[in-house]
Amino acid sequence: MRDPNYTFADLVGDCEALRQVVGVERWMVVGYSLGGIVALHYAARAPERVVAACAVSPMIVGKSTAFALRYGRWPVAWAMRIARTLPPSLSGSMLHNVSKTRLRTLFHTVDMMNQWQPRNTGIPSSVPAIIIMGDEDRHAHGERAIAAARKMDVRMMENTGHFPLWQQRDRFIKELRGVLQTYAR
């Protein structure tokens, strides 16, 4: 089985291909976790195609997590295999969700998230950039994504972690609806 070798440029290309298939000239892109980072990259690389970019809980892996995953792959793989067999109430929702990912893909994606430098993203000021994140998110370090644009509309959801759609569904939908009404014209 081959190791994954996709890059942010590949994922941005996928977004552009999807836009062409949908047949719209410009659109608002919304992404969750790694997809939030992809949305910000897409806004920087194709600003003429983006009305606004919204990153929900953008995932930026901290150095300690990246180090642990890079050099402790066998124990991590073992823990993930066990977590796959447990219900979310025992393994925790984040671990359960991540455990469903193919391990090579997980390790590659973590490396990408760790290497991302928000300051180098360069979203032009003509493209509104929005982050929706939970104030209790101890995993994503989404606050670091603020540096991806000169002006960032940050919407903090109180008493919410990395999964706002799961943890506070009604509030998240209201917040996202507000973002769409404000920016998607």
C-alpha positions as YAML, in Angstrom:
chain: A
units: angstrom
residues:
- id: 1
  name: MET
  ca: [0.00, 0.00, 0.00]
- id: 2
  name: ARG
  ca: [1.42, 3.39, -1.01]
- id: 3
  name: ASP
  ca: [1.94, 6.21, 1.44]
- id: 4
  name: PRO
  ca: [-0.26, 9.24, 0.74]
- id: 5
  name: ASN
  ca: [1.57, 12.12, -0.92]
- id: 6
  name: TYR
  ca: [-1.07, 14.80, -1.40]
- id: 7
  name: THR
  ca: [-0.33, 18.42, -0.58]
- id: 8
  name: PHE
  ca: [-2.39, 21.50, 0.18]
- id: 9
  name: ALA
  ca: [-1.98, 22.45, -3.49]
- id: 10
  name: ASP
  ca: [-3.60, 19.12, -4.46]
- id: 11
  name: LEU
  ca: [-6.53, 19.74, -2.09]
- id: 12
  name: VAL
  ca: [-6.95, 23.30, -3.41]
- id: 13
  name: GLY
  ca: [-6.99, 21.82, -6.93]
- id: 14
  name: ASP
  ca: [-9.77, 19.47, -5.81]
- id: 15
  name: CYS
  ca: [-11.78, 22.48, -4.56]
- id: 16
  name: GLU
  ca: [-11.34, 24.23, -7.88]
- id: 17
  name: ALA
  ca: [-12.36, 21.11, -9.81]
- id: 18
  name: LEU
  ca: [-15.49, 20.83, -7.65]
- id: 19
  name: ARG
  ca: [-16.33, 24.50, -8.27]
- id: 20
  name: GLN
  ca: [-16.09, 23.88, -12.02]
- id: 21
  name: VAL
  ca: [-18.30, 20.78, -11.82]
- id: 22
  name: VAL
  ca: [-20.90, 22.69, -9.78]
- id: 23
  name: GLY
  ca: [-20.75, 25.43, -12.41]
- id: 24
  name: VAL
  ca: [-20.52, 28.54, -10.26]
- id: 25
  name: GLU
  ca: [-18.28, 31.51, -10.94]
- id: 26
  name: ARG
  ca: [-17.62, 32.36, -7.28]
- id: 27
  name: TRP
  ca: [-18.58, 30.68, -4.05]
- id: 28
  name: MET
  ca: [-18.14, 30.72, -0.32]
- id: 29
  name: VAL
  ca: [-15.96, 27.87, 0.89]
- id: 30
  name: VAL
  ca: [-16.49, 26.35, 4.32]
- id: 31
  name: GLY
  ca: [-14.24, 23.65, 5.75]
- id: 32
  name: TYR
  ca: [-14.00, 21.84, 9.05]
- id: 33
  name: SER
  ca: [-10.72, 20.90, 10.78]
- id: 34
  name: LEU
  ca: [-8.17, 20.13, 8.01]
- id: 35
  name: GLY
  ca: [-10.84, 21.28, 5.55]
- id: 36
  name: GLY
  ca: [-10.80, 24.67, 7.28]
- id: 37
  name: ILE
  ca: [-7.13, 25.03, 6.46]
- id: 38
  name: VAL
  ca: [-7.86, 23.94, 2.89]
- id: 39
  name: ALA
  ca: [-10.60, 26.61, 2.65]
- id: 40
  name: LEU
  ca: [-8.09, 29.27, 3.74]
- id: 41
  name: HIS
  ca: [-5.50, 28.01, 1.23]
- id: 42
  name: TYR
  ca: [-8.10, 28.02, -1.53]
- id: 43
  name: ALA
  ca: [-9.03, 31.63, -0.71]
- id: 44
  name: ALA
  ca: [-5.35, 32.61, -0.94]
- id: 45
  name: ARG
  ca: [-4.70, 30.75, -4.21]
- id: 46
  name: ALA
  ca: [-7.95, 31.57, -6.05]
- id: 47
  name: PRO
  ca: [-9.28, 34.81, -4.52]
- id: 48
  name: GLU
  ca: [-11.16, 35.68, -7.71]
- id: 49
  name: ARG
  ca: [-13.25, 32.52, -7.20]
- id: 50
  name: VAL
  ca: [-14.00, 32.97, -3.49]
- id: 51
  name: VAL
  ca: [-16.72, 35.18, -2.02]
- id: 52
  name: ALA
  ca: [-15.53, 34.31, 1.51]
- id: 53
  name: ALA
  ca: [-13.69, 31.51, 3.31]
- id: 54
  name: CYS
  ca: [-14.90, 30.06, 6.60]
- id: 55
  name: ALA
  ca: [-12.71, 27.70, 8.64]
- id: 56
  name: VAL
  ca: [-14.58, 25.79, 11.34]
- id: 57
  name: SER
  ca: [-12.24, 24.56, 14.08]
- id: 58
  name: PRO
  ca: [-9.18, 24.71, 11.81]
- id: 59
  name: MET
  ca: [-6.80, 22.00, 12.97]
- id: 60
  name: ILE
  ca: [-3.21, 23.00, 13.53]
- id: 61
  name: VAL
  ca: [-1.38, 20.19, 15.24]
- id: 62
  name: GLY
  ca: [0.93, 21.28, 18.02]
- id: 63
  name: LYS
  ca: [4.60, 20.35, 18.01]
- id: 64
  name: SER
  ca: [4.26, 17.88, 20.89]
- id: 65
  name: THR
  ca: [1.39, 16.03, 19.21]
- id: 66
  name: ALA
  ca: [3.23, 15.96, 15.88]
- id: 67
  name: PHE
  ca: [6.39, 14.70, 17.61]
- id: 68
  name: ALA
  ca: [4.47, 11.98, 19.45]
- id: 69
  name: LEU
  ca: [2.74, 10.84, 16.28]
- id: 70
  name: ARG
  ca: [5.91, 10.94, 14.19]
- id: 71
  name: TYR
  ca: [8.14, 9.03, 16.58]
- id: 72
  name: GLY
  ca: [5.54, 6.94, 18.36]
- id: 73
  name: ARG
  ca: [3.70, 5.56, 15.35]
- id: 74
  name: TRP
  ca: [3.55, 1.96, 16.55]
- id: 75
  name: PRO
  ca: [1.96, 2.77, 19.93]
- id: 76
  name: VAL
  ca: [-0.36, 5.26, 18.24]
- id: 77
  name: ALA
  ca: [-1.34, 2.68, 15.63]
- id: 78
  name: TRP
  ca: [-1.99, 0.14, 18.37]
- id: 79
  name: ALA
  ca: [-4.13, 2.64, 20.35]
- id: 80
  name: MET
  ca: [-6.10, 3.56, 17.23]
- id: 81
  name: ARG
  ca: [-6.83, -0.05, 16.43]
- id: 82
  name: ILE
  ca: [-8.18, -0.55, 19.94]
- id: 83
  name: ALA
  ca: [-10.19, 2.70, 19.75]
- id: 84
  name: ARG
  ca: [-11.89, 1.48, 16.57]
- id: 85
  name: THR
  ca: [-13.49, -1.33, 18.53]
- id: 86
  name: LEU
  ca: [-14.75, 0.83, 21.39]
- id: 87
  name: PRO
  ca: [-17.92, 2.92, 21.45]
- id: 88
  name: PRO
  ca: [-17.35, 6.72, 21.44]
- id: 89
  name: SER
  ca: [-18.51, 6.92, 25.05]
- id: 90
  name: LEU
  ca: [-15.43, 4.90, 26.08]
- id: 91
  name: SER
  ca: [-12.80, 6.11, 23.61]
- id: 92
  name: GLY
  ca: [-13.88, 9.75, 23.49]
- id: 93
  name: SER
  ca: [-15.50, 11.29, 20.42]
- id: 94
  name: MET
  ca: [-12.32, 12.75, 18.92]
- id: 95
  name: LEU
  ca: [-10.26, 9.56, 19.29]
- id: 96
  name: HIS
  ca: [-13.15, 7.47, 17.99]
- id: 97
  name: ASN
  ca: [-13.56, 9.75, 14.95]
- id: 98
  name: VAL
  ca: [-9.83, 9.84, 14.17]
- id: 99
  name: SER
  ca: [-9.47, 6.08, 14.68]
- id: 100
  name: LYS
  ca: [-11.63, 5.46, 11.61]
- id: 101
  name: THR
  ca: [-8.97, 7.14, 9.44]
- id: 102
  name: ARG
  ca: [-6.43, 5.02, 7.58]
- id: 103
  name: LEU
  ca: [-3.28, 5.29, 9.70]
- id: 104
  name: ARG
  ca: [-0.91, 6.29, 6.90]
- id: 105
  name: THR
  ca: [-3.34, 9.01, 5.89]
- id: 106
  name: LEU
  ca: [-3.60, 10.16, 9.49]
- id: 107
  name: PHE
  ca: [0.17, 10.44, 9.92]
- id: 108
  name: HIS
  ca: [0.56, 12.26, 6.59]
- id: 109
  name: THR
  ca: [-2.25, 14.68, 7.43]
- id: 110
  name: VAL
  ca: [-0.82, 15.40, 10.88]
- id: 111
  name: ASP
  ca: [2.53, 16.20, 9.26]
- id: 112
  name: MET
  ca: [0.77, 18.61, 6.87]
- id: 113
  name: MET
  ca: [-1.11, 20.33, 9.69]
- id: 114
  name: ASN
  ca: [2.07, 20.64, 11.74]
- id: 115
  name: GLN
  ca: [4.07, 22.13, 8.86]
- id: 116
  name: TRP
  ca: [1.42, 24.69, 7.86]
- id: 117
  name: GLN
  ca: [2.54, 28.27, 8.44]
- id: 118
  name: PRO
  ca: [-0.57, 30.51, 8.59]
- id: 119
  name: ARG
  ca: [1.47, 33.70, 8.10]
- id: 120
  name: ASN
  ca: [2.63, 32.41, 4.72]
- id: 121
  name: THR
  ca: [-0.90, 31.72, 3.47]
- id: 122
  name: GLY
  ca: [-1.55, 35.30, 2.38]
- id: 123
  name: ILE
  ca: [-5.31, 35.61, 1.96]
- id: 124
  name: PRO
  ca: [-5.83, 38.97, 0.25]
- id: 125
  name: SER
  ca: [-7.86, 41.56, 2.15]
- id: 126
  name: SER
  ca: [-10.45, 41.47, -0.66]
- id: 127
  name: VAL
  ca: [-11.57, 37.99, 0.52]
- id: 128
  name: PRO
  ca: [-13.40, 37.88, 3.87]
- id: 129
  name: ALA
  ca: [-11.96, 35.17, 6.11]
- id: 130
  name: ILE
  ca: [-13.91, 33.78, 9.05]
- id: 131
  name: ILE
  ca: [-13.05, 31.31, 11.79]
- id: 132
  name: ILE
  ca: [-15.67, 29.61, 13.93]
- id: 133
  name: MET
  ca: [-14.13, 27.79, 16.87]
- id: 134
  name: GLY
  ca: [-14.93, 26.58, 20.35]
- id: 135
  name: ASP
  ca: [-13.38, 28.25, 23.37]
- id: 136
  name: GLU
  ca: [-12.71, 24.83, 24.91]
- id: 137
  name: ASP
  ca: [-10.96, 23.32, 21.89]
- id: 138
  name: ARG
  ca: [-7.71, 21.98, 23.31]
- id: 139
  name: HIS
  ca: [-6.82, 19.96, 20.20]
- id: 140
  name: ALA
  ca: [-6.92, 22.24, 17.18]
- id: 141
  name: HIS
  ca: [-4.97, 25.38, 18.12]
- id: 142
  name: GLY
  ca: [-7.26, 27.15, 15.64]
- id: 143
  name: GLU
  ca: [-6.32, 30.54, 17.07]
- id: 144
  name: ARG
  ca: [-3.05, 30.21, 15.15]
- id: 145
  name: ALA
  ca: [-5.02, 30.31, 11.87]
- id: 146
  name: ILE
  ca: [-5.91, 33.95, 12.53]
- id: 147
  name: ALA
  ca: [-2.54, 34.89, 11.00]
- id: 148
  name: ALA
  ca: [-3.62, 33.49, 7.59]
- id: 149
  name: ALA
  ca: [-5.37, 36.78, 6.69]
- id: 150
  name: ARG
  ca: [-4.79, 40.44, 7.44]
- id: 151
  name: LYS
  ca: [-8.36, 40.69, 8.67]
- id: 152
  name: MET
  ca: [-10.07, 37.69, 10.24]
- id: 153
  name: ASP
  ca: [-13.62, 37.57, 11.62]
- id: 154
  name: VAL
  ca: [-13.30, 35.22, 14.61]
- id: 155
  name: ARG
  ca: [-16.49, 33.78, 16.04]
- id: 156
  name: MET
  ca: [-15.91, 32.04, 19.35]
- id: 157
  name: MET
  ca: [-18.49, 29.57, 20.57]
- id: 158
  name: GLU
  ca: [-18.58, 29.34, 24.35]
- id: 159
  name: ASN
  ca: [-18.52, 25.99, 26.13]
- id: 160
  name: THR
  ca: [-17.64, 24.20, 22.90]
- id: 161
  name: GLY
  ca: [-14.62, 22.12, 21.90]
- id: 162
  name: HIS
  ca: [-13.40, 20.89, 18.52]
- id: 163
  name: PHE
  ca: [-16.79, 19.53, 17.42]
- id: 164
  name: PRO
  ca: [-19.25, 22.45, 17.50]
- id: 165
  name: LEU
  ca: [-21.72, 20.71, 15.19]
- id: 166
  name: TRP
  ca: [-21.91, 17.74, 17.57]
- id: 167
  name: GLN
  ca: [-21.57, 19.57, 20.86]
- id: 168
  name: GLN
  ca: [-23.90, 22.53, 20.27]
- id: 169
  name: ARG
  ca: [-25.71, 21.82, 17.05]
- id: 170
  name: ASP
  ca: [-28.37, 24.53, 17.24]
- id: 171
  name: ARG
  ca: [-25.88, 27.25, 18.20]
- id: 172
  name: PHE
  ca: [-23.45, 26.17, 15.50]
- id: 173
  name: ILE
  ca: [-26.14, 26.18, 12.81]
- id: 174
  name: LYS
  ca: [-27.23, 29.66, 13.94]
- id: 175
  name: GLU
  ca: [-23.61, 30.87, 13.84]
- id: 176
  name: LEU
  ca: [-22.92, 29.39, 10.39]
- id: 177
  name: ARG
  ca: [-26.22, 30.77, 9.09]
- id: 178
  name: GLY
  ca: [-25.14, 34.21, 10.33]
- id: 179
  name: VAL
  ca: [-21.82, 33.88, 8.51]
- id: 180
  name: LEU
  ca: [-23.57, 32.85, 5.30]
- id: 181
  name: GLN
  ca: [-26.06, 35.72, 5.53]
- id: 182
  name: THR
  ca: [-23.26, 38.22, 6.18]
- id: 183
  name: TYR
  ca: [-20.77, 37.11, 3.54]
- id: 184
  name: ALA
  ca: [-22.36, 34.88, 0.88]
- id: 185
  name: ARG
  ca: [-23.95, 37.43, -1.42]
...
